[in-house]
Amino acid sequence: MRVSIIMGAVLYVMGLSLHSMAFAEQAQAPAYSSATTPIGELLEDSRTRAVIDHHFPTLANHPQANMMRGMTLRDIQPFSDGGIQDEQLDAVDEDLAKLQ
């Protein structure tokens, strides 16, 4: 009986540690980013849509906007013929980070 109480306490503490580690990872990861958040998701939220509209005013109304909804801004950069620069994406990431 004593061993099961000790084991229970150890497992409880381990569970708390794992939960704390998972929460810390989640807190550090940005909610939105040009590399990980699909364009469709960025356009659906009014706050992130404002960031996208500010940096790329024609993106939401682009003829291929529906095709791009599942891709990230970094995904479409190589197809932009130089229209999307690293500096612009860095600025988008900075503005998106302010929304957290």
Secondary structure, DSSP 8 states (H G I E B T S, - for coil): -HHHHHHHHHHHHHHHHHHHHHHHHHHHS-S--TTTS-HHHHHHSHHHHHHHHHH-TTSTT-TTHHHHTTS-HHHHGGGSTTSS-HHHHHHHHHHHHTT-
